[in-house]
Amino acid sequence: MTIKQYFLLAQMESTTTSFFPAFIGILYAWYNYDSFRLGFSLLGLLTAVLFHLAVNIRDNYLDYYIADNKQADYAQDMVVGKEKIPLKNVKLAYIISGAVALVIGLFLVLQTSLFLLFIGFGGMLIGALYTMGPRPISSTPTGEFFVGLAMGFGIFTAMVYVNAFDVIQFDWITSIQIIVASIPTSITVMAISLANNICDLEEDIEDNRFTLPYHIGVDKALIVFKYFYYAGYIAIILSIVFGTFPRLVTLSLLTFPYVLKNIQIFMNKQDKKTTFMTSIINSAVIPVPLIITFFIGAWLNN
């Protein structure tokens, strides 16, 4: 397998959903605890990204395996079929990626505490079960929740902890503040997952995948999709009020009209080739200004 094929299988462009919560977690620790560890931050980021890639490759493996077994014509349009990659090589790629992520994660646990093992192992377990087992999480109505929990809350909290493990004290107030601060990036991942499931509803039913849109209907799923984003902006406002986000982050709220426009585009028409991209765009439009204003605000504070 070539590097190009690996990147295609791993869907490298999707790793921004791992980068963004990691960056915000680093900034959160710097701003609230005046603590930043470059080495641990880089290793934590590498762990999150590698495991994300492993899950993506595993997902591509399963999608092709199912399509090929059904002798579906579209199997040859998938990366595995188009690039003619042997399935054993695809399997090896996700095993190695996941194993390296696990080793780096265990090293960070040894350098910090077992709390990181709880957070990291929980995220990895969700990632593994997302596409594994007789009933993968991705094929259930809880898929959106768990992907947000692992990639939004899990990565964010882990990055806060590896930077501030020796000064942070987890009480109820701190825990609530961290949960709220993780929501903006959690909902962008959840919205992508929900938009994908809405677009793929008929195909998923054929493959015995009964996701949230199947259980509540497309109309209600679209309402949930819309309110995901509302929750993200409310969480930003609450974090500013709590004082855990710099006041300069208020400027990031100016993106709301553009995000609202993209929401409406998708609600008017749900199509994988055209309007689905609005959820991908929103997943950058929300966190990027947040990260920029957070960094400037934290820098000015220090």
KOLDO-817407 format. One record per residue: residue in three letters; z, y, x of N, C-alpha, C in turn. Coordinates in steps of 0.05 Angstrom, whole numbers, padded with zeros to 5 digits, always signed. Layout:
# KOLDO-817407
ALAZYXZYXZYX;...
This chain:
# KOLDO-817407
MET+00000-00024+00017+00000+00000+00000+00000+00025+00017;THR-00018+00044+00011-00019+00068+00027+00001+00089+00017;ILE+00006+00110+00033+00024+00131+00025+00014+00144-00001;LYS-00013+00148-00003-00024+00160-00027-00019+00143-00051;GLN-00022+00117-00049-00017+00099-00071+00013+00100-00079;TYR+00030+00101-00059+00059+00102-00065+00065+00128-00081;PHE+00055+00150-00072+00060+00176-00086+00049+00175-00114;LEU+00025+00163-00118+00014+00161-00144+00031+00144-00163;LEU+00041+00121-00152+00058+00104-00168+00085+00117-00174;ALA+00095+00132-00154+00121+00145-00157+00121+00170-00173;GLN+00097+00180-00180+00094+00205-00195+00111+00227-00182;MET+00104+00234-00158+00119+00253-00142+00124+00280-00157;GLU+00105+00288-00173+00107+00314-00187+00131+00314-00206;SER+00140+00291-00215+00162+00289-00234+00189+00293-00221;THR+00190+00292-00194+00216+00294-00180+00230+00321-00183;THR+00215+00341-00193+00228+00367-00198+00252+00364-00217;THR+00251+00344-00234+00273+00339-00253+00298+00328-00238;SER+00295+00319-00213+00318+00312-00196+00326+00335-00178;PHE+00305+00350-00169+00311+00373-00151+00327+00394-00165;PHE+00319+00402-00189+00331+00424-00203+00361+00421-00208;PRO+00371+00399-00220+00400+00396-00223+00414+00395-00196;ALA+00401+00384-00176+00413+00382-00149+00417+00410-00138;PHE+00397+00427-00139+00399+00454-00129+00420+00470-00143;ILE+00421+00468-00170+00440+00482-00186+00469+00472-00179;GLY+00472+00446-00175+00497+00435-00167+00507+00446-00140;ILE+00489+00449-00121+00495+00460-00095+00505+00489-00098;LEU+00490+00504-00114+00496+00533-00118+00523+00535-00133;TYR+00528+00517-00152+00552+00518-00167+00577+00514-00149;ALA+00575+00495-00130+00596+00490-00112+00600+00514-00093;TRP+00578+00525-00084+00580+00549-00066+00593+00573-00080;TYR+00584+00578-00105+00594+00601-00119+00623+00598-00128;ASN+00630+00574-00139+00656+00570-00151+00677+00561-00131;TYR+00669+00548-00110+00689+00537-00091+00684+00546-00062;ASP+00665+00563-00058+00658+00574-00032+00655+00551-00012;SER+00641+00530-00020+00637+00506-00004+00608+00497-00004;PHE+00597+00494+00020+00569+00484+00022+00567+00467+00047;ARG+00558+00442+00043+00554+00424+00065+00525+00416+00066;LEU+00511+00427+00085+00482+00423+00087+00474+00393+00090;GLY+00488+00379+00108+00481+00351+00113+00485+00334+00088;PHE+00508+00337+00076+00514+00321+00052+00495+00328+00029;SER+00488+00354+00027+00469+00363+00006+00442+00350+00010;LEU+00432+00349+00034+00406+00338+00039+00406+00308+00034;LEU+00428+00294+00042+00430+00265+00037+00432+00260+00007;GLY+00447+00276-00007+00450+00273-00036+00424+00277-00050;LEU+00409+00297-00041+00383+00303-00053+00364+00280-00048;LEU+00364+00269-00023+00347+00247-00016+00353+00222-00033;THR+00379+00217-00037+00387+00195-00054+00376+00197-00082;ALA+00380+00221-00094+00371+00226-00122+00341+00222-00124;VAL+00326+00234-00105+00297+00233-00107+00287+00204-00102;LEU+00297+00190-00083+00288+00163-00077+00293+00144-00101;PHE+00316+00148-00113+00322+00130-00136+00304+00138-00160;HIS+00299+00164-00163+00280+00173-00184+00253+00160-00179;LEU+00243+00159-00154+00218+00147-00148+00218+00117-00153;ALA+00240+00104-00147+00242+00076-00152+00240+00070-00182;VAL+00253+00086-00198+00251+00082-00228+00223+00087-00238;ASN+00210+00107-00227+00182+00113-00235+00163+00090-00228;ILE+00167+00079-00204+00149+00057-00195+00155+00032-00212;ARG+00180+00027-00218+00187+00005-00235+00175+00008-00263;ASP+00175+00033-00273+00164+00039-00299+00134+00033-00299;ASN+00120+00042-00278+00091+00037-00275+00085+00007-00273;TYR+00103-00007-00259+00100-00036-00256+00101-00050-00284;LEU+00121-00043-00300+00124-00055-00326+00102-00048-00345;ASP+00094-00023-00345+00072-00014-00362+00047-00029-00357;TYR+00040-00032-00331+00016-00047-00324+00019-00077-00330;TYR+00042-00088-00325+00047-00116-00330+00043-00123-00359;ILE+00054-00106-00377+00051-00110-00406+00022-00107-00414;ALA+00009-00086-00404-00019-00081-00412-00037-00103-00402;ASP-00032-00112-00378-00049-00133-00366-00046-00159-00381;ASN-00021-00165-00389-00016-00190-00404-00030-00189-00431;LYS-00032-00165-00443-00046-00162-00469-00076-00161-00465;GLN-00084-00160-00439-00113-00157-00432-00124-00132-00445;ALA-00107-00111-00444-00116-00085-00455-00135-00071-00436;ASP-00155-00058-00447-00175-00044-00431-00163-00022-00415;TYR-00143-00009-00426-00131+00015-00412-00114+00007-00388;ALA-00110-00019-00383-00095-00028-00360-00109-00019-00334;GLN-00135-00020-00335-00151-00012-00311-00151+00018-00306;ASP-00142+00033-00326-00140+00062-00322-00113+00071-00311;MET-00094+00052-00310-00068+00057-00298-00070+00057-00268;VAL-00050+00069-00254-00051+00071-00225-00053+00044-00212;VAL-00038+00024-00221-00038-00002-00209-00066-00015-00211;GLY-00078-00013-00235-00104-00024-00239-00126-00009-00225;LYS-00125+00018-00227-00146+00035-00215-00146+00033-00185;GLU-00122+00031-00173-00120+00030-00144-00120+00001-00134;LYS-00121-00018-00153-00121-00047-00146-00098-00054-00127;ILE-00074-00046-00135-00050-00051-00119-00038-00078-00129;PRO-00033-00097-00111-00021-00122-00119+00007-00117-00131;LEU+00014-00131-00152+00040-00127-00166+00063-00133-00147;LYS+00060-00152-00128+00082-00158-00110+00087-00134-00092;ASN+00067-00118-00085+00071-00094-00069+00085-00072-00084;VAL+00077-00070-00110+00090-00050-00127+00120-00057-00130;LYS+00126-00082-00134+00153-00091-00137+00169-00086-00111;LEU+00157-00091-00088+00170-00086-00062+00176-00057-00058;ALA+00157-00040-00068+00160-00011-00065+00185+00000-00079;TYR+00188-00010-00104+00212+00001-00119+00238-00012-00109;ILE+00237-00036-00099+00261-00048-00089+00270-00034-00063;ILE+00252-00028-00045+00259-00015-00020+00268+00014-00026;SER+00255+00028-00043+00263+00056-00050+00291+00056-00061;GLY+00296+00038-00080+00323+00037-00092+00344+00028-00072;ALA+00337+00010-00054+00357+00000-00035+00365+00022-00015;VAL+00345+00037-00006+00350+00059+00013+00368+00080+00000;ALA+00362+00086-00026+00378+00106-00041+00407+00096-00043;LEU+00410+00070-00048+00437+00058-00051+00452+00060-00025;VAL+00440+00054-00002+00453+00055+00024+00462+00083+00030;ILE+00445+00103+00026+00452+00131+00031+00475+00139+00013;GLY+00474+00131-00012+00495+00137-00032+00521+00125-00023;LEU+00522+00101-00014+00546+00088-00005+00558+00102+00020;PHE+00540+00112+00037+00550+00127+00060+00564+00153+00051;LEU+00553+00166+00031+00566+00191+00021+00593+00184+00008;VAL+00594+00161-00006+00619+00153-00018+00641+00149+00004;LEU+00633+00137+00026+00652+00133+00048+00662+00159+00060;GLN+00645+00179+00059+00651+00205+00070+00667+00223+00051;THR+00667+00216+00025+00681+00232+00005+00703+00216-00008;SER+00697+00204-00031+00717+00187-00045+00703+00169-00066;LEU+00719+00152-00078+00708+00133-00098+00698+00147-00123;PHE+00707+00172-00127+00697+00187-00150+00666+00189-00149;LEU+00656+00194-00126+00627+00196-00123+00613+00169-00129;LEU+00627+00147-00122+00616+00120-00129+00614+00117-00159;PHE+00634+00127-00173+00634+00125-00203+00611+00140-00214;ILE+00607+00165-00205+00585+00182-00215+00558+00171-00206;GLY+00556+00164-00181+00530+00155-00170+00522+00127-00181;PHE+00542+00109-00182+00536+00082-00192+00529+00083-00222;GLY+00543+00101-00236+00536+00104-00265+00508+00113-00269;GLY+00499+00133-00253+00472+00143-00254+00451+00122-00247;MET+00457+00107-00226+00439+00086-00217+00437+00063-00237;LEU+00460+00057-00249+00460+00035-00269+00443+00043-00293;ILE+00446+00068-00302+00429+00078-00324+00400+00077-00316;GLY+00394+00085-00291+00366+00085-00281+00355+00057-00281;ALA+00371+00038-00273+00362+00010-00271+00357-00002-00299;LEU+00377+00003-00317+00375-00008-00344+00355+00007-00361;TYR+00345+00030-00352+00326+00046-00367+00300+00031-00371;THR+00293+00014-00351+00268-00001-00353+00272-00031-00349;MET+00297-00040-00346+00302-00068-00341+00316-00081-00365;GLY+00315-00108-00365+00330-00123-00385+00313-00129-00409;PRO+00323-00146-00427+00308-00153-00451+00305-00130-00470;ARG+00322-00110-00469+00320-00086-00486+00326-00062-00468;PRO+00306-00052-00453+00310-00029-00436+00319-00004-00452;ILE+00335+00013-00439+00344+00037-00453+00321+00054-00463;SER+00299+00054-00447+00276+00071-00454+00264+00063-00481;SER+00269+00038-00490+00258+00029-00515+00277+00031-00539;THR+00299+00045-00535+00319+00048-00556+00321+00077-00564;PRO+00335+00083-00586+00338+00111-00594+00358+00127-00577;THR+00370+00114-00557+00389+00128-00540+00377+00136-00513;GLY+00351+00131-00510+00338+00137-00485+00341+00166-00476;GLU+00336+00185-00494+00338+00213-00487+00366+00220-00477;PHE+00386+00210-00491+00414+00217-00483+00420+00206-00455;PHE+00413+00181-00450+00420+00169-00424+00405+00181-00401;VAL+00379+00188-00405+00364+00200-00383+00375+00228-00377;GLY+00384+00243-00397+00396+00268-00393+00423+00266-00379;LEU+00438+00245-00386+00464+00240-00374+00462+00234-00345;ALA+00442+00217-00338+00439+00208-00310+00427+00230-00293;MET+00405+00243-00302+00390+00262-00286+00401+00290-00287;GLY+00411+00298-00310+00422+00325-00313+00451+00326-00304;PHE+00469+00313-00319+00497+00313-00313+00504+00298-00287;GLY+00493+00274-00283+00500+00258-00260+00492+00270-00234;ILE+00467+00279-00231+00458+00291-00205+00473+00317-00200;PHE+00475+00333-00221+00489+00359-00218+00518+00355-00209;THR+00533+00338-00222+00561+00333-00216+00564+00321-00188;ALA+00546+00303-00181+00548+00290-00154+00543+00311-00132;MET+00525+00330-00137+00519+00350-00116+00542+00371-00115;VAL+00555+00376-00137+00578+00394-00136+00600+00380-00120;TYR+00604+00354-00125+00625+00339-00112+00621+00335-00082;VAL+00597+00329-00073+00593+00324-00045+00597+00350-00028;ASN+00594+00372-00042+00598+00398-00028+00627+00407-00029;ALA+00641+00400-00051+00668+00412-00055+00689+00391-00060;PHE+00685+00366-00051+00703+00344-00057+00731+00349-00047;ASP+00735+00365-00026+00761+00369-00015+00776+00393-00027;VAL+00763+00407-00045+00776+00430-00058+00776+00429-00088;ILE+00758+00415-00100+00755+00414-00129+00778+00397-00141;GLN+00789+00407-00163+00809+00392-00178+00799+00388-00206;PHE+00795+00363-00214+00784+00357-00241+00806+00357-00262;ASP+00808+00379-00277+00825+00380-00301+00806+00384-00325;TRP+00818+00387-00348+00801+00389-00373+00783+00414-00372;ILE+00794+00436-00362+00778+00461-00362+00754+00458-00342;THR+00760+00448-00318+00739+00444-00298+00718+00424-00309;SER+00727+00403-00321+00708+00383-00331+00690+00394-00353;ILE+00701+00410-00371+00685+00422-00392+00665+00442-00380;GLN+00674+00457-00361+00656+00477-00348+00633+00463-00334;ILE+00638+00441-00321+00617+00426-00307+00598+00414-00327;ILE+00608+00403-00349+00591+00391-00370+00572+00412-00381;VAL+00583+00435-00388+00567+00457-00399+00546+00467-00379;ALA+00554+00469-00354+00536+00479-00333+00513+00459-00328;SER+00517+00434-00334+00496+00414-00329+00476+00412-00352;ILE+00483+00424-00375+00466+00422-00399+00437+00433-00395;PRO+00434+00457-00383+00407+00468-00381+00386+00449-00368;THR+00394+00435-00347+00375+00417-00335+00375+00390-00349;SER+00397+00382-00362+00397+00357-00377+00378+00358-00400;ILE+00378+00381-00415+00361+00383-00439+00331+00383-00432;THR+00324+00394-00408+00295+00394-00402+00285+00366-00397;VAL+00301+00349-00385+00293+00321-00381+00293+00307-00408;MET+00313+00312-00425+00314+00299-00451+00291+00308-00469;ALA+00283+00333-00466+00260+00343-00482+00234+00330-00473;ILE+00230+00326-00447+00206+00313-00437+00205+00284-00448;SER+00228+00270-00447+00229+00243-00456+00223+00241-00486;LEU+00235+00260-00502+00231+00260-00531+00202+00266-00537;ALA+00190+00286-00524+00162+00294-00529+00144+00270-00522;ASN+00150+00256-00501+00134+00233-00493+00136+00211-00514;ASN+00160+00206-00525+00164+00186-00545+00150+00193-00572;ILE+00150+00219-00578+00136+00228-00602+00106+00222-00600;CYS+00095+00230-00577+00066+00226-00572+00058+00197-00571;ASP+00076+00180-00561+00069+00151-00557+00080+00134-00579;LEU+00089+00145-00602+00102+00130-00622+00087+00105-00631;GLU+00062+00108-00638+00046+00085-00648+00043+00063-00626;GLU+00038+00072-00602+00034+00053-00580+00061+00039-00574;ASP+00083+00054-00575+00110+00042-00570+00117+00021-00591;ILE+00110+00026-00616+00115+00007-00637+00100-00019-00632;GLU+00075-00017-00623+00059-00041-00616+00072-00057-00594;ASP+00086-00042-00575+00099-00056-00553+00128-00062-00558;ASN+00136-00061-00584+00164-00067-00592+00184-00048-00578;ARG+00176-00023-00576+00194-00003-00565+00201+00016-00589;PHE+00225+00015-00598+00233+00031-00622+00251+00054-00613;THR+00238+00076-00606+00252+00099-00596+00263+00117-00618;LEU+00274+00140-00610+00287+00158-00630+00267+00167-00652;PRO+00243+00175-00645+00224+00183-00666+00219+00162-00687;TYR+00220+00137-00679+00216+00115-00698+00239+00114-00718;HIS+00263+00118-00709+00287+00115-00726+00291+00140-00744;ILE+00285+00163-00734+00291+00187-00751+00265+00201-00762;GLY+00242+00192-00752+00217+00203-00761+00209+00227-00744;VAL+00183+00232-00743+00172+00252-00725+00182+00280-00733;ASP+00183+00286-00759+00192+00313-00767+00220+00320-00757;LYS+00239+00301-00760+00266+00305-00751+00268+00305-00721;ALA+00251+00289-00708+00250+00288-00679+00241+00315-00668;LEU+00223+00328-00681+00214+00354-00672+00236+00375-00675;ILE+00252+00372-00696+00275+00391-00699+00295+00386-00676;VAL+00300+00361-00669+00318+00355-00647+00306+00366-00621;PHE+00280+00363-00617+00266+00374-00594+00271+00404-00591;LYS+00268+00418-00613+00272+00447-00613+00301+00454-00606;TYR+00319+00440-00618+00348+00447-00613+00358+00439-00586;PHE+00344+00420-00573+00351+00414-00545+00349+00440-00529;TYR+00328+00455-00532+00324+00480-00516+00344+00501-00524;TYR+00349+00503-00550+00369+00523-00559+00396+00517-00545;ALA+00403+00491-00544+00429+00483-00531+00429+00491-00501;GLY+00406+00489-00488+00404+00496-00460+00411+00526-00455;TYR+00399+00543-00472+00404+00572-00469+00433+00579-00477;ILE+00443+00566-00497+00471+00571-00505+00490+00563-00482;ALA+00484+00541-00468+00500+00532-00446+00499+00552-00423;ILE+00476+00564-00418+00474+00585-00397+00492+00608-00404;ILE+00491+00617-00429+00508+00640-00438+00537+00633-00435;LEU+00545+00609-00443+00573+00601-00441+00582+00599-00412;SER+00565+00590-00394+00572+00588-00366+00576+00616-00354;ILE+00560+00635-00363+00564+00663-00354+00590+00674-00364;VAL+00597+00668-00389+00622+00676-00401+00646+00663-00387;PHE+00643+00638-00381+00664+00623-00366+00668+00635-00338;GLY+00647+00647-00328+00648+00658-00300+00639+00638-00279;THR+00629+00615-00288+00620+00594-00269+00591+00599-00260;PHE+00577+00616-00275+00550+00626-00267+00553+00655-00262;PRO+00540+00666-00241+00540+00695-00236+00528+00710-00259;ARG+00537+00734-00263+00527+00750-00286+00497+00756-00283;LEU+00487+00755-00258+00459+00760-00254+00441+00739-00267;VAL+00453+00715-00273+00439+00694-00286+00430+00702-00314;THR+00442+00723-00325+00434+00733-00351+00404+00739-00352;LEU+00393+00747-00329+00364+00753-00328+00347+00729-00334;SER+00357+00705-00328+00342+00681-00333+00337+00676-00363;LEU+00353+00690-00380+00350+00687-00409+00324+00700-00419;LEU+00312+00716-00402+00287+00729-00409+00264+00710-00413;THR+00268+00685-00403+00247+00665-00406+00246+00653-00434;PHE+00267+00658-00450+00269+00645-00476+00244+00650-00494;PRO+00233+00674-00496+00209+00677-00514+00186+00660-00505;TYR+00182+00657-00479+00160+00640-00469+00165+00611-00476;VAL+00190+00602-00472+00197+00574-00479+00194+00569-00508;LEU+00202+00589-00524+00199+00587-00553+00170+00584-00562;LYS+00152+00598-00548+00124+00597-00553+00114+00568-00547;ASN+00122+00557-00525+00114+00529-00518+00125+00509-00538;ILE+00149+00513-00547+00161+00496-00568+00144+00495-00593;GLN+00135+00519-00601+00119+00521-00625+00092+00508-00622;ILE+00080+00510-00598+00055+00497-00593+00057+00467-00597;PHE+00078+00455-00586+00082+00426-00588+00089+00418-00617;MET+00105+00434-00630+00112+00428-00658+00088+00429-00677;ASN+00069+00445-00670+00044+00447-00686+00026+00423-00682;LYS+00026+00412-00658+00009+00390-00651+00021+00373-00629;GLN+00024+00348-00634+00037+00330-00614+00015+00312-00602;ASP+00006+00320-00578-00016+00305-00565-00010+00302-00535;LYS-00012+00278-00525-00005+00272-00498-00023+00287-00478;LYS-00049+00290-00485-00068+00301-00466-00068+00332-00466;THR-00058+00344-00487-00059+00373-00489-00032+00387-00491;THR-00018+00383-00513+00007+00398-00518+00032+00387-00504;PHE+00031+00361-00497+00054+00349-00483+00062+00365-00458;MET+00042+00377-00445+00046+00392-00420+00066+00415-00424;THR+00069+00425-00449+00087+00447-00454+00116+00440-00446;SER+00123+00414-00451+00151+00406-00444+00154+00404-00414;ILE+00133+00397-00400+00133+00396-00370+00136+00425-00360;ILE+00121+00443-00371+00122+00471-00363+00150+00482-00368;ASN+00162+00477-00391+00189+00486-00398+00210+00475-00378;SER+00205+00451-00368+00224+00439-00350+00225+00454-00323;ALA+00206+00471-00318+00207+00488-00294+00214+00517-00302;VAL+00204+00526-00325+00208+00554-00333+00238+00560-00337;ILE+00253+00540-00346+00282+00544-00351+00298+00544-00324;PRO+00296+00523-00308+00313+00521-00284+00305+00539-00261;VAL+00279+00545-00257+00271+00560-00233+00283+00589-00234;PRO+00280+00604-00255+00293+00631-00256+00323+00628-00254;LEU+00334+00607-00266+00363+00602-00264+00372+00599-00235;ILE+00357+00583-00220+00363+00578-00192+00361+00604-00176;ILE+00339+00619-00180+00335+00644-00165+00357+00664-00170;THR+00363+00669-00196+00384+00688-00202+00412+00678-00194;PHE+00416+00652-00196+00441+00640-00187+00445+00645-00157;PHE+00424+00639-00142+00426+00642-00113+00431+00671-00105;ILE+00417+00690-00117+00421+00718-00110+00449+00727-00119;GLY+00457+00718-00142+00484+00726-00152+00506+00714-00134;ALA+00503+00689-00126+00522+00676-00108+00523+00689-00081;TRP+00499+00696-00071+00497+00710-00045+00510+00737-00045;LEU+00505+00752-00066+00518+00779-00069+00548+00777-00071;ASN+00557+00755-00084+00586+00751-00088+00600+00744-00061;ASN+00584+00731-00044+00596+00723-00018+00590+00743+00004;
